[in-house]
Amino acid sequence: MGAAQMLGIAFATPDATLTGDRVSTLALTLLLAIGLFFFLRASGKDRVEARLYFSSRSLEEMGSLLRKHLEERAYCLQSADAEGIATFAGQARASTGLAVFLTGLAGAGLACLALVLQVLEPDWGAWPWTLLLVSPWAGWYYWRRSHRPEQIRLRLQAADSPPGSLLWVEGHRDELEVLAITLGLQERDPGRG
């Protein structure tokens, strides 16, 4: 008994019919391909969140640091309303590393699909491998979707106990994480205040 037979891999012959193992292999591979497609599609989605942060800095110091941080990240003050919510506008930046990673991930997934198709249907020759030509789409899609206008809305107010300042901010999840790390902010439960 050969190694391929021990592992349950069925190599198709030109006159082979669809057997249970061939159907299940193809079905599972197609499900994985669908999952990969939706994962790649989600990479370009806007992930806006609202968070509440606390800082022991005074209101004036925190306001100055916030404005400096946002201007360094190419955000400009767009508006301020009567409720004290300031809106900063900027341009989202795409990550070259992530674009390359997504292209490679798509290439690996499509190579697996091509391999399964070639094993199941050897008469197709090398045609299944042309699927790899689609893999740069993943990086292009992420890159195009990630270059978009972005807004950060925030409201800064004094905190009584302990003394300091509270910052409510709404924006892209990655920007909020950079803001919290850069300014040393502590996240608070919005219900607790």
N, C-alpha and C positions, 0 to 999 in steps of 0.2 A: 504494500500500500504506500503510495507516494505521500510526500509532505503536504501537497495541495489538497489531497483527499482527506488527510487526517485533520486539517484545519477547516474542512468543509467548504473549500473554495471550488466552485464548479466552473471550469473553463468551458466556454461554449464551443460547440462545433457548428459548422455551417448549417446543418440540418436540425439543430437543437430546437426544441419548443420551449415555451415559457413554463418553467417548473416552479414549484413553491419557493425554493431557495433563491432562484433568479428574481422572482417577483418581489420577495421580501427585501433582497439586497437593493434592488432598484427603488423600491418604495422608501426604505430608510434613507438612502442616499438623497432622494428628492426632498424628503422632509428636512434633512440637514441643510440642503441647498436653500430651501425656503427660509429656514431659520437664519442662515447667513445673510440672505438678502434683507430680511427685516432688521438684523443687527446693523448692517451697513447703512440702511436707510435711516435708522435712528441716530447715527453719528452726526447728522446735520441738523437735528432738531434743536430748537431754542429751549433751553432749560432755565426758565425764570422762576426764582424762588424769592420769598420774603423771609427775612430773619431779623431777630432782635439781638443786639450786642450791648455789652456793658464795658465801660472803660473807667478807670479811676482818674483819668485826666479831667481837667476842668472843661467846661463847655467851650470856652474860647480857644483853648489849646487843641481840643479835639476838632473843632471846626476848621482851624488852620491846617492841621495835619490831613484832614479829609480832602480839603480843596487841593493841597499840594500833591497828595497821592493820585487823585483823579486826573489832575492836569498832566502829571508825569506819564499817565497811561493814556494820554490823548483824549480825555473827556473834557468837554466844555459845558459850563453852566447854560442850560437852555431856558429854564424858567423856575420861578418860585411862586407858590400859591399862598393864599391867606391862611391855610392850615399849617404852614411851615414846611411843606414838602418841596424840596428842591429836586429838580430833574436835570441830570447831566446826560449829554448825548455824546456818543463816540462811535467808533467803528470796531466791530469785532475782528479779532485776529485769528487766522487759521494756523494750526501747528503743522509745519512741514513734516516733522517726525510722525505725527499721527496720520497724515495723508499717505506717507510711504508705508506705514504699518498696515493701513486699511487696504492699500493696493496689494501688498503681499498676502494679506489674509484672504482677500478675494481670489488671488492667484492660486493659493494653496487649496481653497475650497473647490474652485473650478477644475484644478488638476485632479483632485479626488473624484469628482463627478465624471471627468473625461476618462479616467482609468476604469471606473466601474462600467461606463458605457462601452469602452473598448473591449473589456473582458466579456461582457454580456453579448455584444454584437461585433465580433471580429471582422465581419464583412464590411463594416463601415470604414475600416482602415484608420487613417490618422485624422479623419474629420472631427471626432469628438475633441481633439486637442485644440481645435480652432476656438473653443470656448474661452481659452486663456486670453484671447484678444480683447475680451470684455473686461478683464480685471482692472485696467487703468481707470475705468469708469468710476470705481469706488473712491479712489483718491480725488478724481476730478469733482465728483458729486460733493464730497465732504468740503473740498476747497471752495467750491462755488457757494455752497450753503453757509459756510462759516464767515465769509466776507459779507457782512450785513450791518446795517445801522443798529446800534444797541443803546439802550437807555438804562440808567441807574437812578432810581428814585430813593431819596432818603429824608429822614426827619431826625433832627438832633434835639434832645431835651435834657434838662438837668435831672439827675437822680438824687433822691434824698438819702436813702439808706441802703447801702453805704454811699457816701458822697462820691460823685463822679458824673458821668453822662451816659445816657441811653441813646443808642442809635438804631432806628428802624431803617432797614434798607431792603430794596427790592431790585433784583437784577439777575444777570446770568450767574448760575451756580459757581462757575470757575472764578468769575470776578469777585464774588463774595468771599470765597476761600482765600484768594490772594489778599484782599482787603483785611480780613481777619488776621492772617499771619503777619502781614506787613505792619499793622498798627497794634498788634498784640491784644486783640479784642476777645472778650469772653462771651460765648453765645448764651443767651438767656431764653427761658421758656416764655413765649409771648403772653400766656395767661398769668404768669407770675409777675411780669413787669420788671 
